[in-house]
Amino acid sequence: MPFNDLAQALAYVRSNEKVLTEFVAGYHPTRSSTRPKLSVPITAPSAEIARKMVERSIRRTEQSSESPESRFKQAVKDGNYGAIVDIIQAAWFGVPESTGCWQIPGFKEAVTILENGEF
């Protein structure tokens, strides 16, 4: 689903805000200690190794006193699509490299946003 403009992209985010917030809360690398248990086979082992390296890097470098879901909600409220994409992209690196990830609530919506990029 390609977005034609920023207004359409923000409308999509806002219409899926609840499930995207849950995705960010569950899978952002800074929330790894509270991550939902997901029992899926790793279907891309080499990519999983790289994903874990990026996840650790995000966890080490991200120094915010606010939770990622709070920052996401604020970005949605402000219409800051760049921040929305950045937060979702970080959460993406908390998702295992598995075809089973499509069962994660908010994953499909996150993919739609990341496929469209920034405006």
C-alpha positions, -999 to +999 in steps of 0.1 A: +000+000+000+020+030-012+013+063+004+008+092-020+018+119+005+025+127+041-011+132+050-020+097+038+009+082+057-001+100+089-037+089+085-026+053+082-004+056+113-033+072+133-058+046+122-034+019+134-019+037+164-031+012+190-016-019+174+016+000+164+020+013+200+017-023+212+043-034+186+067-007+197+061-015+234+067-052+229+096-052+204+117-021+208+152-031+218+151-011+250+121-032+261+138-066+256+133-076+292+095-073+288+093-087+253+064-111+247+075-147+243+074-157+207+080-193+198+089-192+161+117-208+142+145-187+130+142-189+092+171-167+083+200-176+106+226-152+092+202-123+092+193-132+128+229-128+138+230-093+122+197-084+137+209-092+172+240-070+166+219-041+156+194-047+185+223-046+210+237-014+194+203+003+197+199-008+233+234+005+242+231+039+224+195+049+230+195+070+261+159+083+266+141+087+299+108+082+281+096+048+270+096+041+233+058+038+233+055+072+249+078+087+223+058+070+196+025+084+209+040+119+211+054+116+175+019+106+163+003+134+182+029+159+167+026+144+132+064+138+132+065+111+106+103+109+107+103+101+144+075+076+138+095+057+112+127+059+134+109+043+164+092+016+143+124+008+126+142+004+160+113-019+171+118-039+139+152-050+152+135-065+182+116-090+160+133-124+153+142-132+117+114-156+111+085-160+087+064-165+119+068-128+127+037-121+106+016-133+136+029-104+158+002-077+162+013-046+145+040-062+124+021-060+091+013-023+098+050-016+106+061-033+074+037-011+054+052+020+070+088+009+066+082+000+029+070+035+022+099+052+039+100+088+050+085+119+033 
